[in-house]
Amino acid sequence: MTRYRMIGWRDHLLGLLLCVSYVALLMASSRELGMSRDEAFYVEAAERYAAWFEILAEDPARAVEREVVSSPQHWAHNNEHPSLAKSLFALSHLAHERWDIFPQESMAFRFPGMLMSGLLLWLLYIFGARAYGRQAGVFAALAFALLPRVFYHSQLDCFDVPIVLMMTLVTYCYWRSLTDARWAIWTGLAYGLALATKHNAWQLPLIFIVHFLFVIGTELRARRAKWWVIVLALAFPLVVPPILDLIARRRGTLRRVSLTPHWLLAMVILGPPIFVGLWPWLWFDTLADVMADLGNVLSGISAPPQSRLGGYVGFHFNHAYYNMAYFGVNYFRPPFPIGYPWVMTLFTVPLVTLALALVGLGTRLRALFPPGLMERLWPSGAASPDPARTDVLAFGSLLAPLVVISMPWTPIFGGTKHWFSAYPFLALFAGIAFVSVARAARRAVGDRVPGARYATRLGAAAILLTPAAVETVHSHPFGLSHYTFAAGGVPGAADHGMNRQFWGFTTGSLTEWFEEQMPEGGSVWICDTTWTAFRMLERDGRLDPRIRASGDLVGADYAIVHHEHHFVEVDYQIWAAWGTVQPVHVLTYDGVPIISVYENPRHARAREGR
């Protein structure tokens, strides 16, 4: 398979079209999507960061003072996550306040995430087109856009899709740097942005180092290096290969890829300064405090962090465990099931897309073998590795996030979002399979159909993408409640005891019902929905402001219960407090209860007496 296809302005025009179309779709669909729990936290953070940006614009010297930066009203808030995405939310919010850009306030916070989702499709098309051809690239972009869980998260002011964009960008830049050292600079810059987006970026260097070993072995075999030279190079990949590169350059030997890890140097030199520079919270750490924290970690000493960077790293290495239901068991603490990410991928990725990815992976399987082993075990075949070992990089980037979540001690509370960074590469393998299907269709049709070359491509794409499109449309606005055919759909997943939802966002689907029941206003006990998320329904004009959130279960007019395993006790509390076991309304999705709404008998009597 030919590699390194030329990409021109028409390709970027198509990428831009994919980007703009997807962002427009997300903006339209998000209007009826209730705000989630995590989104509410980031709205609060963005509003506080926006206040700091206003100070920065008016009085830069004051803005960078430690007491201003460290104020709970500014960067001290939500300091367990880096700054980049929340800063973009803040700037978008400020722009909306000044120019009234968006139809809803929530969209002002959500727009940067939507834009980054669109940019990801653009990048994925370019990556796929350059590596596997334009047909594979455009199919991969569309297949990724039509993953129901990805579609839901793409609409949010959260980090889960932005970090996928950044990790895919770093991977693309690293891949390009193997044949053009100038791309190493872009790799370092992109890695700094990834670090400033979310901690998932920590896994990238290990993925790249493992892949680089394949590149070293393949290149040295092509240069006909002696076996002991190859062993030395693999044993000391950061020392020996650059020396071999220098020798080859002086001898004028053909070099297909560079064995000097310019990319790693750029990631180390450029990444951390960008990460710190974009996050004012870390500006006042001293090197001594950071080194002291590092020394404690290496020595196995458990001690409170002395630096803010240490606090951030420690938070994620010792993350709290939240609950997640899986096959009828509500997991609160490790060990967690090893099969969780694999089964959830099967249950939430459209089956046709997943099958295509497996077929695509199968067609490239020969190219995944280590150098030397492939020639012995699989001496001939259609799939041959390229000098940059693109297939190995794609497979490693697909595999690594799933393996990380498979570890029994890794928290699983985020559902599928914590391994989203695998899905662009899953989509790329699906794109490879699509090319094979389209060619087979073309051969089967022959010349019997006018314009068969294009008709078979479009027909194959339509047939293969329609199931995912139907699933995605049907999933809205219940994205986290959606399960695919492999799970038996939403009812099948409920029968299996799978998690039905989290984050309390489905309350947004009750606004019309609440307004019908409380035309003069009232109060609702809101269960898993945060106060900020509930208030956003009012700020967006979706809920009468006279309908208030309440923390008083006994005194509220209505109470909602989100159907999750750990909220079963709330039903009992309502029954005991109100003396009724009968919900007055049940929000369902494909016949599966999502929210039960109870009415306080006191309010019912007053309403009936009007």
C-alpha positions as CSV (number, residue, x, y, z in Angstrom):
1,M,0.0,0.0,0.0
2,T,1.4,3.4,-1.1
3,R,2.1,5.8,1.8
4,Y,2.6,9.6,2.2
5,R,0.0,10.7,-0.4
6,M,0.1,14.3,-1.4
7,I,-2.5,16.5,0.3
8,G,-3.5,19.7,-1.4
9,W,-5.9,22.6,-0.8
10,R,-8.9,20.6,-2.1
11,D,-8.3,18.1,0.7
12,H,-8.3,20.9,3.3
13,L,-11.4,22.4,1.7
14,L,-13.1,19.0,2.2
15,G,-11.8,18.9,5.8
16,L,-13.2,22.4,6.4
17,L,-16.6,21.3,5.0
18,L,-16.6,18.3,7.4
19,C,-15.7,20.6,10.3
20,V,-18.3,23.3,9.6
21,S,-21.1,20.8,8.8
22,Y,-20.5,18.9,12.1
23,V,-20.3,22.1,14.2
24,A,-23.5,23.3,12.7
25,L,-25.2,20.0,13.5
26,L,-23.9,20.0,17.1
27,M,-25.1,23.6,17.6
28,A,-28.6,22.7,16.3
29,S,-28.8,19.5,18.4
30,S,-27.4,20.9,21.6
31,R,-30.4,23.3,22.1
32,E,-32.5,20.4,23.5
33,L,-29.7,18.8,25.6
34,G,-29.8,19.4,29.3
35,M,-26.5,20.4,31.0
36,S,-24.6,17.7,32.6
37,R,-23.0,17.6,36.1
38,D,-19.4,18.0,35.0
39,E,-20.4,20.7,32.5
40,A,-21.8,22.7,35.4
41,F,-18.5,22.5,37.3
42,Y,-16.7,23.8,34.2
43,V,-19.2,26.6,33.7
44,E,-18.5,27.8,37.2
45,A,-14.8,27.6,36.5
46,A,-15.1,29.4,33.1
47,E,-17.0,32.2,34.7
48,R,-14.3,32.7,37.3
49,Y,-11.5,32.5,34.7
50,A,-13.4,35.0,32.6
51,A,-13.3,37.4,35.5
52,W,-9.5,37.0,35.6
53,F,-9.2,37.6,31.9
54,E,-11.1,40.8,32.4
55,I,-8.6,41.9,35.0
56,L,-5.8,40.8,32.7
57,A,-7.2,43.1,30.0
58,E,-7.6,46.1,32.4
59,D,-4.6,45.7,34.7
60,P,-2.1,43.1,33.5
61,A,0.3,43.7,36.4
62,R,-2.4,43.1,39.0
63,A,-3.7,40.1,37.2
64,V,-0.4,38.2,37.5
65,E,-0.1,38.8,41.2
66,R,-0.1,35.6,43.3
67,E,-3.0,36.6,45.5
68,V,-5.2,37.4,42.4
69,V,-4.2,34.2,40.5
70,S,-4.6,32.1,43.6
71,S,-8.0,33.5,44.6
72,P,-10.9,31.0,44.8
73,Q,-12.7,33.5,42.5
74,H,-10.1,32.8,39.8
75,W,-7.6,30.0,39.2
76,A,-7.9,28.2,42.5
77,H,-11.3,26.9,41.4
78,N,-11.3,23.5,39.8
79,N,-7.5,23.3,39.8
80,E,-7.6,19.5,39.5
81,H,-7.8,20.0,35.7
82,P,-5.6,22.0,33.3
83,S,-6.5,25.3,31.9
84,L,-6.8,25.3,28.1
85,A,-10.3,24.0,27.5
86,K,-11.8,26.0,30.4
87,S,-10.0,29.1,29.2
88,L,-11.6,28.7,25.8
89,F,-15.0,28.2,27.5
90,A,-14.3,31.5,29.4
91,L,-13.3,33.4,26.3
92,S,-16.3,32.2,24.4
93,H,-18.5,33.2,27.3
94,L,-16.9,36.7,27.3
95,A,-17.4,37.0,23.6
96,H,-21.1,36.1,23.9
97,E,-21.6,38.6,26.7
98,R,-20.1,41.4,24.5
99,W,-21.6,40.5,21.1
100,D,-24.6,38.2,21.9
101,I,-23.3,35.6,19.5
102,F,-25.2,32.5,20.5
103,P,-29.0,31.7,20.8
104,Q,-28.4,30.2,24.3
105,E,-26.0,30.9,27.1
106,S,-25.1,27.2,27.4
107,M,-24.0,27.3,23.8
108,A,-21.5,30.0,24.6
109,F,-19.7,27.7,27.0
110,R,-20.2,24.6,24.8
111,F,-19.1,26.1,21.5
112,P,-15.3,25.6,21.9
113,G,-15.8,21.9,22.5
114,M,-18.1,21.7,19.4
115,L,-15.4,23.6,17.3
116,M,-12.7,21.2,18.5
117,S,-15.0,18.2,17.6
118,G,-15.3,19.7,14.1
119,L,-11.5,20.3,13.8
120,L,-11.0,16.6,14.8
121,L,-12.9,15.5,11.8
122,W,-10.8,17.7,9.6
123,L,-7.6,16.3,11.1
124,L,-8.8,12.7,10.9
125,Y,-9.6,13.1,7.3
126,I,-6.2,14.5,6.5
127,F,-4.5,11.9,8.6
128,G,-6.4,9.1,6.9
129,A,-6.1,10.5,3.4
130,R,-2.3,10.9,3.7
131,A,-1.8,7.4,5.3
132,Y,-4.4,5.2,3.6
133,G,-6.1,7.3,0.8
134,R,-8.8,9.9,0.5
135,Q,-11.7,7.3,0.5
136,A,-10.4,5.8,3.8
137,G,-9.9,9.3,5.3
138,V,-13.4,10.7,4.6
139,F,-15.1,7.4,5.7
140,A,-13.1,7.5,8.9
141,A,-14.1,11.0,9.6
142,L,-17.8,10.3,9.0
143,A,-17.7,7.0,11.0
144,F,-16.1,8.8,14.0
145,A,-18.7,11.6,13.8
146,L,-21.5,9.0,13.8
147,L,-20.5,7.3,17.1
148,P,-23.5,7.9,19.4
149,R,-21.4,8.5,22.6
150,V,-18.9,10.7,20.7
151,F,-21.8,12.7,19.3
152,Y,-23.2,13.3,22.8
153,H,-19.9,14.4,24.3
154,S,-19.1,16.6,21.3
155,Q,-21.9,18.9,22.4
156,L,-20.5,19.6,25.9
157,D,-18.3,22.1,27.6
158,C,-16.0,19.2,28.8
159,F,-12.5,18.0,27.9
160,D,-13.2,14.5,26.6
161,V,-13.4,15.3,22.9
162,P,-10.9,18.2,23.0
163,I,-8.3,15.9,24.4
164,V,-9.0,13.4,21.6
165,L,-8.3,16.2,19.1
166,M,-5.0,17.1,20.9
167,M,-3.8,13.5,21.2
168,T,-4.6,12.8,17.6
169,L,-2.8,16.0,16.5
170,V,0.3,15.0,18.5
171,T,0.2,11.6,17.0
172,Y,-0.1,13.0,13.5
173,C,2.8,15.4,14.0
174,Y,4.9,12.7,15.5
175,W,4.2,10.5,12.5
176,R,5.1,13.3,10.1
177,S,8.3,14.0,12.0
178,L,9.6,10.5,11.3
179,T,10.1,11.5,7.6
180,D,10.5,15.3,8.1
181,A,12.4,16.5,11.2
182,R,10.7,19.9,10.9
183,W,7.5,18.3,12.2
184,A,9.3,17.6,15.5
185,I,8.7,21.2,16.5
186,W,5.0,20.9,15.8
187,T,5.0,17.7,17.8
188,G,6.4,19.5,20.8
189,L,4.0,22.4,20.5
190,A,1.0,20.1,20.1
191,Y,2.1,18.0,23.1
192,G,2.2,21.2,25.2
193,L,-1.4,21.9,24.2
194,A,-2.4,18.3,24.9
195,L,-0.9,18.5,28.4
196,A,-2.8,21.7,28.9
197,T,-6.1,20.0,28.0
198,K,-6.2,16.8,30.1
199,H,-3.9,14.3,31.8
200,N,-4.7,11.6,29.2
201,A,-1.8,13.1,27.3
202,W,0.6,11.5,29.7
203,Q,0.3,8.1,27.9
204,L,1.5,9.4,24.5
205,P,5.3,9.2,25.1
206,L,5.1,5.5,26.0
207,I,3.0,4.8,22.9
208,F,5.5,6.7,20.7
209,I,8.6,5.0,22.2
210,V,7.1,1.5,21.7
211,H,6.3,2.4,18.1
212,F,9.7,4.0,17.6
213,L,11.3,0.6,18.4
214,F,9.4,-0.9,15.5
215,V,10.6,2.0,13.3
216,I,14.3,1.5,14.4
217,G,14.2,-2.3,13.7
218,T,12.5,-1.9,10.3
219,E,14.9,0.9,9.2
220,L,18.0,-0.9,10.3
221,R,17.0,-4.1,8.5
222,A,16.4,-2.0,5.4
223,R,19.9,-0.6,5.8
224,R,21.2,-4.2,6.1
225,A,22.7,-3.5,9.6
226,K,24.3,-6.4,11.4
227,W,22.1,-8.2,14.0
228,W,24.2,-7.0,17.0
229,V,23.8,-3.4,15.8
230,I,20.1,-3.8,15.7
231,V,20.1,-5.3,19.2
232,L,22.2,-2.4,20.5
233,A,19.9,0.1,18.8
234,L,16.8,-1.5,20.4
235,A,18.4,-1.7,23.8
236,F,19.5,1.9,23.7
237,P,17.0,3.6,21.4
238,L,17.8,7.2,22.4
239,V,21.6,6.8,22.1
240,V,22.6,4.3,19.4
241,P,20.1,5.2,16.6
242,P,21.2,8.9,16.4
243,I,24.8,7.7,16.0
244,L,23.8,5.4,13.2
245,D,21.9,8.2,11.6
246,L,25.0,10.4,11.7
247,I,27.1,7.6,10.2
248,A,24.6,7.1,7.4
249,R,24.5,10.8,6.7
250,R,28.2,11.0,6.3
251,R,28.3,7.9,4.1
252,G,25.5,9.2,2.0
253,T,23.5,6.1,2.7
254,L,19.8,6.2,1.9
255,R,17.7,6.9,5.0
256,R,13.9,6.4,4.6
257,V,13.1,7.7,8.1
258,S,15.1,9.5,10.8
259,L,16.3,7.4,13.7
260,T,17.1,10.5,15.8
261,P,14.2,11.1,18.2
262,H,13.8,14.8,17.4
263,W,10.2,14.4,18.4
264,L,11.0,13.3,21.9
265,L,13.4,16.2,22.4
266,A,10.7,18.6,21.2
267,M,8.1,17.1,23.5
268,V,10.4,17.4,26.5
269,I,11.7,20.9,25.7
270,L,8.5,22.5,24.5
271,G,5.7,20.5,26.1
272,P,6.1,21.4,29.8
273,P,6.7,25.2,29.3
274,I,3.5,25.5,27.2
275,F,1.6,23.5,29.8
276,V,2.8,25.7,32.7
277,G,2.6,28.9,30.6
278,L,-1.1,28.3,29.8
279,W,-2.0,27.6,33.4
280,P,-1.5,30.5,35.8
281,W,-2.3,28.3,38.8
282,L,1.2,26.7,38.4
283,W,3.1,29.9,37.8
284,F,4.3,30.2,41.4
285,D,5.6,26.7,41.9
286,T,9.3,26.6,42.7
287,L,11.7,24.1,41.2
288,A,12.7,23.0,44.7
289,D,9.0,22.2,45.6
290,V,8.5,20.3,42.3
291,M,11.7,18.3,42.8
292,A,10.7,17.5,46.4
293,D,7.4,16.1,45.3
294,L,9.2,14.0,42.6
295,G,11.7,12.7,45.2
296,N,8.8,11.6,47.4
297,V,7.1,9.8,44.6
298,L,10.4,8.0,43.5
299,S,11.1,7.1,47.1
300,G,7.6,5.8,47.8
301,I,7.1,8.4,50.5
302,S,3.5,9.4,51.1
303,A,3.5,13.1,51.9
304,P,1.3,16.1,51.2
305,P,2.4,17.8,47.9
306,Q,4.6,20.9,48.3
307,S,3.9,22.2,44.8
308,R,0.7,22.8,42.9
309,L,1.9,20.6,40.1
310,G,2.4,17.8,42.6
311,G,-1.2,18.3,43.8
312,Y,-2.5,18.1,40.3
313,V,-0.5,14.9,39.5
314,G,-1.4,13.4,42.9
315,F,-5.1,14.1,42.4
316,H,-5.1,11.9,39.3
317,F,-2.8,9.2,40.6
318,N,-5.1,8.9,43.6
319,H,-8.4,9.7,42.0
320,A,-11.6,9.2,44.0
321,Y,-13.7,6.2,42.9
322,Y,-17.2,7.0,41.8
323,N,-19.8,4.4,41.0
324,M,-20.5,2.6,37.7
325,A,-23.0,-0.1,37.1
326,Y,-21.9,-3.1,35.0
327,F,-23.8,-6.3,34.5
328,G,-25.9,-5.6,37.6
329,V,-23.0,-4.8,39.9
330,N,-22.5,-1.2,41.1
331,Y,-18.7,-0.8,41.4
332,F,-17.6,1.8,43.9
333,R,-14.0,0.6,44.4
334,P,-11.4,-1.6,42.8
335,P,-10.8,-4.2,41.6
336,F,-12.8,-3.2,38.5
337,P,-13.6,-5.7,35.7
338,I,-10.9,-6.1,33.2
339,G,-13.4,-6.5,30.4
340,Y,-15.2,-3.3,31.0
341,P,-13.8,-1.1,28.2
342,W,-14.0,-4.0,25.7
343,V,-17.6,-4.9,26.4
344,M,-18.7,-1.2,26.6
345,T,-17.0,-0.6,23.2
346,L,-19.0,-3.6,21.8
347,F,-22.2,-2.3,23.4
348,T,-21.9,1.3,22.4
349,V,-20.1,1.5,19.0
350,P,-22.4,0.8,16.1
351,L,-22.0,-2.9,15.1
352,V,-21.3,-2.2,11.4
353,T,-18.6,0.3,12.3
354,L,-17.0,-2.0,14.8
355,A,-17.1,-4.9,12.3
356,L,-15.5,-2.8,9.6
357,A,-12.7,-1.8,12.0
358,L,-12.0,-5.4,12.8
359,V,-11.9,-6.3,9.1
360,G,-9.6,-3.3,8.4
361,L,-7.4,-4.4,11.2
362,G,-7.4,-7.9,9.8
363,T,-6.3,-6.7,6.3
364,R,-3.4,-4.9,7.8
365,L,-2.5,-7.6,10.4
366,R,0.7,-8.7,8.5
367,A,2.1,-5.1,8.8
368,L,1.8,-5.2,12.6
369,F,4.4,-7.9,13.0
370,P,7.8,-6.9,14.4
371,P,10.7,-6.7,11.9
372,G,12.2,-10.0,11.2
373,L,9.3,-12.0,12.6
374,M,6.9,-11.0,9.8
375,E,9.3,-12.5,7.2
376,R,9.5,-15.8,9.1
377,L,5.8,-16.2,10.1
378,W,4.1,-14.5,7.2
379,P,6.6,-14.2,4.3
380,S,4.2,-12.9,1.7
381,G,1.0,-11.0,1.7
382,A,-0.8,-7.8,0.5
383,A,-0.1,-5.8,3.6
384,S,3.5,-4.7,3.9
385,P,4.8,-2.3,6.5
386,D,5.9,1.2,5.4
387,P,9.1,2.7,6.8
388,A,7.2,4.7,9.4
389,R,5.3,1.6,10.6
390,T,2.0,3.5,10.3
391,D,-0.2,0.5,11.0
392,V,1.7,-0.2,14.2
393,L,1.2,3.4,15.3
394,A,-2.5,3.3,14.5
395,F,-3.0,0.0,16.3
396,G,-1.0,1.1,19.3
397,S,-3.0,4.3,19.6
398,L,-6.2,2.3,19.4
399,L,-5.0,-0.3,21.9
400,A,-3.3,1.7,24.6
401,P,-6.4,3.7,26.0
402,L,-8.4,0.5,26.3
403,V,-5.5,-1.3,28.0
404,V,-5.2,1.6,30.5
405,I,-8.8,1.4,31.5
406,S,-8.6,-2.4,31.6
407,M,-6.3,-2.2,34.6
408,P,-8.3,-3.3,37.7
409,W,-7.2,-0.2,39.6
410,T,-8.2,2.3,37.0
411,P,-11.5,4.2,37.7
412,I,-14.3,3.3,35.3
413,F,-16.8,6.0,36.4
414,G,-16.5,7.9,33.1
415,G,-18.1,5.3,31.0
416,T,-16.7,5.2,27.5
417,K,-15.3,8.8,27.4
418,H,-12.0,7.8,29.0
419,W,-10.9,5.8,26.0
420,F,-12.3,8.1,23.3
421,S,-8.7,8.7,22.1
422,A,-8.8,5.1,20.7
423,Y,-11.8,5.8,18.4
424,P,-10.1,8.0,15.7
425,F,-7.9,5.0,15.0
426,L,-10.8,2.5,15.2
427,A,-12.4,4.7,12.6
428,L,-9.3,4.7,10.4
429,F,-9.3,0.9,10.3
430,A,-13.0,1.0,9.4
431,G,-12.0,3.4,6.6
432,I,-9.5,0.8,5.3
433,A,-12.2,-1.9,5.2
434,F,-14.6,0.5,3.5
435,V,-12.1,0.9,0.6
436,S,-12.0,-2.9,0.2
437,V,-15.8,-3.1,0.2
438,A,-16.1,-0.3,-2.3
439,R,-13.6,-2.0,-4.6
440,A,-15.3,-5.3,-4.3
441,A,-18.6,-3.6,-5.2
442,R,-17.0,-2.0,-8.2
443,R,-15.7,-5.3,-9.4
444,A,-19.2,-6.9,-8.9
445,V,-21.0,-4.2,-10.8
446,G,-18.5,-4.0,-13.6
447,D,-19.6,-1.6,-16.4
448,R,-23.3,-2.5,-16.2
449,V,-24.1,0.8,-14.3
450,P,-23.3,4.2,-15.7
451,G,-20.7,6.0,-13.6
452,A,-20.2,2.7,-11.6
453,R,-16.8,3.9,-10.2
454,Y,-18.5,6.7,-8.2
455,A,-21.9,5.1,-7.7
456,T,-20.4,2.0,-6.0
457,R,-18.3,4.2,-3.7
458,L,-21.3,6.3,-2.7
459,G,-23.6,3.4,-2.4
460,A,-21.2,1.4,-0.3
461,A,-20.6,4.4,2.0
462,A,-24.4,5.0,2.3
463,I,-25.1,1.4,3.2
464,L,-22.3,1.1,5.7
465,L,-22.8,4.5,7.4
466,T,-26.6,4.5,7.6
467,P,-26.8,2.1,10.6
468,A,-24.5,4.4,12.6
469,A,-26.4,7.5,11.5
470,V,-29.7,5.9,12.6
471,E,-28.2,4.9,15.9
472,T,-26.8,8.4,16.5
473,V,-30.0,10.2,15.6
474,H,-32.0,7.8,17.8
475,S,-29.6,8.3,20.7
476,H,-30.3,12.1,21.0
477,P,-30.9,13.5,23.6
478,F,-30.3,10.4,25.7
479,G,-26.7,9.9,24.6
480,L,-25.3,8.2,27.7
481,S,-28.4,5.9,27.9
482,H,-28.0,4.6,24.4
483,Y,-26.8,1.1,23.7
484,T,-26.4,-0.6,20.3
485,F,-27.7,-3.9,18.8
486,A,-24.9,-5.9,20.4
487,A,-26.4,-5.1,23.8
488,G,-29.9,-5.7,22.7
489,G,-30.5,-2.0,22.4
490,V,-31.5,0.1,25.4
491,P,-34.0,-2.5,26.8
492,G,-31.3,-5.2,26.5
493,A,-28.7,-3.1,28.3
494,A,-31.3,-2.5,31.1
495,D,-31.9,-6.2,31.3
496,H,-28.1,-6.8,31.6
497,G,-27.9,-4.3,34.4
498,M,-25.8,-1.8,32.6
499,N,-25.4,1.8,33.6
500,R,-28.5,3.7,32.4
501,Q,-27.1,7.3,32.7
502,F,-24.9,9.6,34.8
503,W,-24.4,13.3,35.3
504,G,-28.1,14.1,35.7
505,F,-28.4,15.7,32.2
506,T,-31.6,14.0,31.3
507,T,-33.5,16.5,33.5
508,G,-33.4,18.7,30.5
509,S,-36.0,16.4,28.9
510,L,-38.6,17.3,31.6
511,T,-38.8,21.1,31.1
512,E,-42.0,21.1,29.1
513,W,-43.7,18.7,31.5
514,F,-42.7,20.8,34.5
515,E,-44.0,24.0,33.0
516,E,-47.4,22.2,32.2
517,Q,-47.6,21.0,35.9
518,M,-46.5,24.3,37.5
519,P,-47.8,27.2,35.4
520,E,-47.4,29.5,38.4
521,G,-44.0,28.1,39.5
522,G,-42.9,25.7,42.2
523,S,-40.0,23.7,43.4
524,V,-38.3,20.5,42.3
525,W,-35.8,18.3,44.3
526,I,-33.3,17.7,41.5
527,C,-31.5,14.5,42.5
528,D,-28.2,14.2,40.4
529,T,-28.7,17.4,38.6
530,T,-26.5,20.3,39.9
531,W,-27.9,23.6,40.8
532,T,-25.9,25.3,38.1
533,A,-27.1,22.8,35.4
534,F,-30.8,23.4,36.5
535,R,-30.3,27.1,36.5
536,M,-28.9,26.9,33.0
537,L,-32.2,25.6,31.8
538,E,-33.6,28.9,33.0
539,R,-30.8,31.0,31.6
540,D,-31.4,29.3,28.2
541,G,-35.1,30.2,28.3
542,R,-36.1,26.5,28.4
543,L,-37.6,26.6,31.9
544,D,-39.8,29.2,33.7
545,P,-37.5,30.9,36.3
546,R,-40.4,30.6,38.8
547,I,-39.7,26.8,38.8
548,R,-36.9,26.5,41.4
549,A,-34.4,23.8,42.3
550,S,-34.8,22.7,45.9
551,G,-32.5,20.9,48.3
552,D,-35.5,20.1,50.6
553,L,-36.9,16.8,49.7
554,V,-39.7,16.9,52.2
555,G,-40.9,20.4,51.3
556,A,-40.4,20.3,47.5
557,D,-43.4,20.2,45.2
558,Y,-41.9,17.6,43.0
559,A,-38.9,15.2,43.3
560,I,-37.1,13.4,40.5
561,V,-35.1,10.2,40.7
562,H,-32.5,9.4,38.0
563,H,-32.6,5.7,37.4
564,E,-29.1,4.6,38.5
565,H,-28.3,1.8,40.9
566,H,-27.0,4.1,43.7
567,F,-30.2,6.2,43.6
568,V,-32.5,3.3,44.5
569,E,-32.5,4.5,48.1
570,V,-34.0,7.9,47.0
571,D,-37.2,6.2,45.9
572,Y,-37.5,4.7,49.4
573,Q,-36.8,8.1,51.0
574,I,-39.6,9.7,48.9
575,W,-42.0,6.9,49.8
576,A,-41.3,7.4,53.5
577,A,-41.4,11.2,53.4
578,W,-44.5,11.6,51.2
579,G,-46.4,8.4,51.9
580,T,-46.8,7.5,48.2
581,V,-45.0,5.0,46.0
582,Q,-46.6,6.1,42.8
583,P,-44.7,8.4,40.3
584,V,-46.8,10.9,38.5
585,H,-44.6,10.8,35.4
586,V,-41.9,8.5,34.1
587,L,-39.5,9.7,31.4
588,T,-38.6,6.7,29.3
589,Y,-36.3,5.9,26.4
590,D,-37.3,3.0,24.2
591,G,-39.6,2.0,27.1
592,V,-36.8,2.0,29.7
593,P,-37.4,4.3,32.7
594,I,-34.8,7.1,32.8
595,I,-36.4,9.5,35.4
596,S,-39.3,9.0,37.8
597,V,-41.1,12.1,38.9
598,Y,-43.0,12.1,42.2
599,E,-45.5,14.8,43.3
600,N,-45.7,15.9,46.9
601,P,-49.3,15.0,48.1
602,R,-49.5,18.5,49.6
603,H,-48.9,20.1,46.3
604,A,-51.3,17.7,44.6
605,R,-54.1,18.7,47.0
606,A,-53.4,22.4,46.5
607,R,-53.3,22.0,42.7
608,E,-56.6,20.1,42.6
609,G,-58.2,22.6,44.9
610,R,-57.5,25.5,42.5
